[in-house]
Amino acid sequence: MSRFLLIHKHAPEQCSSAWAAWHGHASPLHGSAAACSCIHGGHTVWWEAEAACADDALALLPAYVARSAQVVRIRRVITP
């Protein structure tokens, strides 16, 4: 398994739709913690997820969110 950062950006008027898209979408990310800048006006959400490949990581998101998401393969390192 690889680790991915899923980055979703949306316009302020799409905020409620982005969160509502999770209703009925079965995903291990459902109910997990995510970093989010919406309350501060940034309207970006970041999730860390484990998956076999980038396409599998993207499939963890609801289709509405995934359409405008970026997937970046990452690994954790210790800051020197």
C-alpha positions as CSV (number, residue, x, y, z in Angstrom):
1,M,0.0,0.0,0.0
2,S,1.1,3.5,-0.8
3,R,0.2,6.7,1.0
4,F,-1.6,9.5,-0.9
5,L,-2.6,13.1,-0.2
6,L,-6.0,13.8,-1.7
7,I,-6.5,17.6,-2.3
8,H,-9.9,18.9,-3.1
9,K,-10.5,22.6,-3.9
10,H,-13.9,24.2,-4.5
11,A,-15.5,27.6,-4.7
12,P,-17.3,29.0,-1.7
13,E,-20.7,28.4,-3.2
14,Q,-19.8,24.7,-3.7
15,C,-18.9,24.1,0.0
16,S,-22.2,22.6,1.1
17,S,-22.3,20.4,-2.0
18,A,-18.8,19.0,-1.4
19,W,-19.7,18.0,2.1
20,A,-23.2,16.7,1.2
21,A,-21.6,14.4,-1.4
22,W,-20.3,12.2,1.4
23,H,-23.9,11.1,2.4
24,G,-24.4,7.6,1.0
25,H,-20.8,7.2,-0.1
26,A,-19.1,4.2,1.5
27,S,-15.5,5.0,2.2
28,P,-12.9,4.4,4.9
29,L,-12.4,8.2,4.9
30,H,-16.0,8.8,6.0
31,G,-15.9,10.1,9.5
32,S,-12.1,10.6,9.5
33,A,-10.2,13.7,10.3
34,A,-9.3,16.0,7.4
35,A,-7.5,19.3,7.2
36,C,-9.8,22.0,5.8
37,S,-9.5,25.7,5.1
38,C,-13.1,26.4,4.3
39,I,-13.8,28.2,7.6
40,H,-10.9,30.6,6.8
41,G,-11.9,31.2,3.2
42,G,-9.5,28.8,1.5
43,H,-12.0,26.2,0.5
44,T,-9.5,23.4,0.2
45,V,-9.6,20.0,2.0
46,W,-6.7,17.5,2.4
47,W,-7.1,13.9,3.3
48,E,-4.3,11.3,3.8
49,A,-5.2,7.8,2.6
50,E,-3.6,4.5,1.9
51,A,-4.4,2.7,-1.4
52,A,-2.7,0.4,-3.9
53,C,-2.6,3.2,-6.6
54,A,-3.7,6.7,-7.3
55,D,-6.9,5.6,-8.9
56,D,-7.9,3.6,-5.9
57,A,-7.1,6.5,-3.6
58,L,-9.3,8.8,-5.8
59,A,-12.1,6.3,-5.6
60,L,-12.2,6.8,-1.8
61,L,-13.8,10.2,-2.5
62,P,-17.4,10.8,-3.6
63,A,-17.5,11.4,-7.4
64,Y,-18.5,15.0,-7.0
65,V,-15.4,15.6,-4.9
66,A,-13.1,13.4,-6.9
67,R,-13.8,15.3,-10.1
68,S,-11.9,18.3,-8.8
69,A,-9.3,16.5,-6.6
70,Q,-5.6,16.1,-7.1
71,V,-3.8,12.9,-5.9
72,V,-0.2,13.1,-4.8
73,R,1.8,10.1,-3.6
74,I,3.5,10.9,-0.3
75,R,5.5,9.4,2.4
76,R,6.1,10.5,5.9
77,V,9.6,11.7,6.9
78,I,11.1,13.1,10.1
79,T,11.9,16.8,9.9
80,P,15.6,17.3,10.7
